[in-house]
């Protein structure tokens, strides 16, 4: 090399000054290479805005529900996904209470919050490169509906350790008082597929049956002093909300249990995909800086960068394969058409199987690999991260990796997932190569 090293102290100071904050334990996503607030986005909402601006698409205003039905239809968000949350944990808290819950609707990439008598729709979506993006849209009728992007207010809650340290999504369970205020001193829980039933859905309405299992939904605390003493019996196995809250003003009378379980899984899955994306891009930028400083080959990858990518991808793969998933002790069943409609969104392999097929007896999914592996955010992971995902994934599925981490996957699980993916994910099929035809011993 032609580089002349200064003394060790000076080198350390120069090195630290050159590294983005991520190398020191936190991701600086508001700066390049992420540049969260300034980089162009290509999420479904901004694409819809472009269509509205050109007149290619219009939104119809309904006298009863405003733009909501048209917005859901245009963004392909099913009404059956409706879930109702009455805790004051969102932007328009003064309009939300147990008698007037907020309705949330979602598909794989878009979440729409509708508050009765609220001024705006609250919308979050997923950009393949920038993670969670947050918008509002005025509920009043106008000739030109417009989505307004949030510039930081939402990130107070939606960019923290609860969202894997990136702008993202979360489902929270709280101890709600009679007005819907969370009793923070009693604790709150960020819930996903690993969460025990006993910690889920505080501040939410829940319709569905779940046997002897108990959750925190459908109830408010009787006393702020003993908030943890929630009556979980009274709120259990509720299939009709009409005795608890007036659901007539909503598009659906349901707050479906299965929809809630899917929502919890995918919110955190989105966050971990974004985290892997951000971490890889920041680590590679660090290498570019250091390679230039040290007169190294521009494509040189440091051991530190390799370890950072491996660590975040390993976490992603474990969640992707439902590691540490809470095991159901009783079958669960929702009340809307969500469980029937969700699997139909595909894709399906040559045998008609899909990663969207639900189990609902002992676990959420029949084939425990997240359907968000088909998402644009996953497809657009930086190559070092995506290659690492496929290396780990195929090692687990073909039986090479028999570590305890993945012991919940039976051999038949692994073969079914591998067969579904090689039928429906062409780039994985190309990566697997000869192992696409692997045949595992199905005896457990």
N, C-alpha and C positions, 0 to 999 in steps of 0.2 A: 504493500500500500504506500501511497505518497503522503498519507495523513501523518502529521507530527503531533503526538499526544502531548497535551499540557499536563501539569501536575494533577494528581488524582482528585484533589478538592475542586479544582476548576472544572475538570471533566464532569464530575458529579453535578455541579451547578448547571452547566450547559445542558446536560442530559435531562435533568428534571424540568428545566425551562422549556425544553422542546416537546415534552410529552403532554398530551392531553390529559385531563383529569382522570380518565378511565383507568390509566395505568397505575394510579395511586388509590384505586378502590371505588371510584364513582364515575359514572359515564357523563361526560360533558356533551349531552345531546343537543344543546342549544348552540354549539359551535361546530364548525366543520370538523370532520367530514360529514356529520349528520345534518347540522344546520336546520334543526327541526322547524323553526318558525319561518324560514325563508326559502328553503328548497321547494321546488315544484312538487305537487302531489298529483296522484292519479287514482285516487280512491273513488268508490262508486258515487259519492255525493257530489264531488267536484265534477265528475263526468255528467251527472244529471244536470247540474247547474249549466254546463256548457250547452246541453241539449235544450234547456229552457230558454237560454239566451238567444239561440238561433231559431227558436220556434219549432224545432223538430219534435218536441214533447211539450205537452201542456198538463197542468194539474187541475183537476176539477174540484170545485168547492161545493161541499154538501151542506145543506142547511142545518143538519143535526150534528154531524161530526166534523165539519170543516174540511180541511184538506186531507185528513188522516186516511180515509179509505183509498183515495187516489194515490197518496204518497206510498202507502204500503204496496199497492198493486204495481206501481211504477218501479219500485225498488225490489220487487219480488220477495216481500216479507209476509209470511203467512199470518192470518188472523189467529190461527190455532196456537201460535207461539205466545199469545198474551199471558203475561203474569202481572200481578198487582202488588205494589209495594206501598205501604202506608207510613213508613218511617220518614222523618224529615231529614233525608240524606241526599238531597239533590238541590239543583239551582233554585227552584221555585217552591221553597219550603213553606211559604205562607199559604199556599193553596193545597197543601198535602196534609192529610190527617186520617185517622182510621175510618172516618165516614166518607172520605174522598181520596181514595188511593190513586197513585200514579200508575198508569198502564205502560208496560214495556213490551215491545214487539221486536223480534230479531230474526235474522237469517245468519248465514255463515260469516258475513262481513259487515252487517249493518245492525245498529241498535237504535230504536226510536222510542223516546219517552214522551208520553202525552199526559199532561196534567189538566184536569177539568178546570175551566175558567183561567187557565194559565195564559200568559202572553205569547209564549213561544213553544214550539216543539224543541225538545233536546235530542240531538242526534249525535251518535258517535259511530265511527266507521274505521276501517282498517286500510291503511295505505301500504302497499307491498314493501316500500322502503322506509317509511317514516313512522310506522306503528300506528297507534291510536290517534285519530284526528277528530276534533270535537266542533260541532256546529249548532247553531240555533236557526230556526226559521219562524218568522212571525205567523201567528195563527190567524190573523185578520185577513180577509179577502183582499187581494190586490191583483192588478193586471200582470205584474211580474214578480212572482214569488222568488225570494232570494235566501240562500243559505249564507249565514255569516259565521266565519271561522273564529273560534275562540283563540285568544292570544295570550293565554297564560292562567286565567282564573280557574279553569277546570283542572289544571295540572297540580293545584294544591292537594287534591285528593287522588288525581289520576296519574301521578308520576312519583311513586314512592316505593318503599320496600314491599308494599301490598301489591304493586303492579310489576314486580321484578325490576324495579329501578328504571323503567322506561315509560313514556306516555302510553297508557293502556287502560284496561277495563278491570272492573272488580265487582264482585257480588258480596255484599256485607250482611251480616246477621247481627242484630242489636237487641238490647232489652228496651222496648218502646213503652213510654208512658201513655196515658189516656189521650194525649194530644199528638202522639207520634214522635215526640222528642226522644232521641236515644239517651239512655242513662249511661253516659260514658264511663262513669266511675265503676260500673259493673262489668265493663269490658265489651269489646266488639270482636267479631270474628270475620276474617276474610275466608269465604268458603269456596271449595272446589271439589273435585271427585275424591279427594283424600279425607275430607272432613267427616267426622262422625255425624250421624243423623241428629244427635242431641244438640249440636251446635248450629244447625242450619235454619235459616229462614225466619229468624226473629225480625219482626217488622214487615213481614210479607203475609199475604193471604195464600193459602195452599189448598188446592182441591185435588183429592185423590186418596187412594187407600194404600196403607203401608203396614198393615198387620200390627204386631206388637212393638214396632219401632216408634219412637217419639221424636218430634222436632219442636222448634220454638215458634212455628207459625201460627197465625189466626188468633193470637192472644196479645194482651197488653199486661204490663205488670200491675199488680194490685197495690204495691207499696214501693216507693222509691228507696226506702231503707232496706227492704229485702227483695230487691229487683230480681235476684237470681231465682227466686221462688215462683217461677212462671208455671201456670197451670197447663202443662203439656197434655194432660188427659183430655181436657175439654176441647183442645184444638186439633185432636188427632182424628184421622180418617174422615175428614169433612169432604163431602162430595157436592154440597150445595151451599153457596155462600149467602143465599137470600135471607137467612135468619140472622146473619152477622152484619151485612152491609148491602146497600142498594146497588145491585150490579146492572140495573136496567139502562143506565146511561152509557154503558161500555159496549164495544163491538161484540164482546163475548161475555158470558156469565162465568167464565172459568179463570183460574190462576193455576194452570196445570202443573202437577207435581213432576211429570217427566220433562216438560219444557224447562222447569227450574233446574233439574239435574243436568240437562244438556247445556243450559246457559252457564252454569257454574264451571263445567269442564272447559267449554270453549273460550270463556273470558280469559282464564289463566293460560290456556294454550296459545292464544294470540300473543299474550305478553312474553312468553318464553321464546316464541319465534322471533319477535321483534328484538328481544334481548340478544339472541344469537346473532342476528343481523348487525345490530349496533356494535356489539363487542368485537365482532370480526372486522368490521370496517375501521373502527378506532384502532385496533391492534395493528392492522395492516398500515394504517397511516403512521403509527409510531415507527414501524419498520422503515417506511419510506423516508421519514425524517432522519432516523439513525443511519440508514444506509448511505444517505447523502453526506452526513456529517463524518462518517468513518470511511468514506470512499469505498464502500462495499458494492458488490453487484446489486443493481436496482431490484432484482427479484429475490434477493436473499431473505429468508424467513428465519427470524431468531427463535431460539428455544422458548423464550418468554411468550412470544406470540403464539407459537404452537400450543403451549400449555393453556393459555387463555382460551383459545378456540376449543380445545379439547374439553376443558372444564365446563364451559357454557353449553356446548353441544351435548355432552353426556347428560347434563340435567334435562335438556330438551328431550332427548331420547327416552329417558326414564318416564317423563310425564306423558310423552307420546304413546308409550306402551302401558299406561295406566298403572305404573308402579305405586305401591302403597295405597291403592284404591280402597275405600271403605267397602267392606263386604256386607252386602245386605243380609239381614237375618230373617226377613220376610219378603215375599214378592211385593212389588209396588205397581200401581196402575193409576194413570191419569184419568181425567174426565172429559177432555176435549179430543179432537181428532189428531192432535199433534203426533202421537205415537204411531198412527197409521200413515200420516203424510210424510214424516221425517225420513223414513227409509226410502221412499219413492224418489227422493231427490238424487239418489245414486252417487257415483256410478256403480255398476254391477259387473261381476266377472262372468265368465262363460257358463257358470253353474247358477247364476242368479244371486250370488252372495254379494254383500256390500258391507263396508266398514260402518255404515249407518244402521245396520241391523241391530235392534235392541234386544237385550236379554231381560232385564228387570226382575230377575228371580234372585240371583246372587250378586249381580254386578250390573253396571249401566249398559255396556255394549256386549253383543254376542262375540264379536271378534275385537279384542282389546288393542286396537291401534287407532289413533285419532283420525277421523275423517278430514281434519284440517291439513292433513298431508297433501290434499288436493288443492289447497288454497293458493292464491297468487302470491301471498306473503311467503309461504313455504317454497314455492317454485322459484322465487327470486332471491332466496338466500345467497349470499356470496359463495362462490365455488368452494373455497376451503371449508366453510361450515357445512354446506350441503354434502360434499363428499364425505366428510367425517360422519354426518348423520347416516348416510347410506352404508358406510363401513360398519358402524356400530349396529345399525338396524339389521343388516344381513347376517352379521355374526350371531346376533340373538336368534333370528328366525331360522337360520339353517342349522342351529344346534351347536355352533362353534363356541359361543359364549354360554356357559352353563352356570354362571355365577348366581348366588343367592338373590341378587338384586331383581332378577327376572324369573324367580322360582314360581311366581303366580301364573306364568304362562305354561300350559301343558304343551306336550309335543304336538297334539292335534291343533291347539291354538296357533302355534308357531307356523305349522304347515299351511293352515287355512289362510292366515294373514299373508304369508309369503305368496301363496297362489293368487289371492285377490289382488295384491299389489303388482305382481308381475303381469297380470291380465289388464290392469287398469292404469298403471303408472309407467308409461313407456320409458322414461329416462331411468327409472329404477331397474327396469328389465334390462336395459342396455348396460347398466352398472353391474348388475348381478352376473350377466353372462352365463356361464355354464351352470352356476348354482341355481338358475331359474328352474332347472329340472330336478332339483334336489328332492329326494323322497325320504322322509324321516320315519323312524320306527314309531308308530302311533301308540304303542303300548306304554302306559304310564307306570 
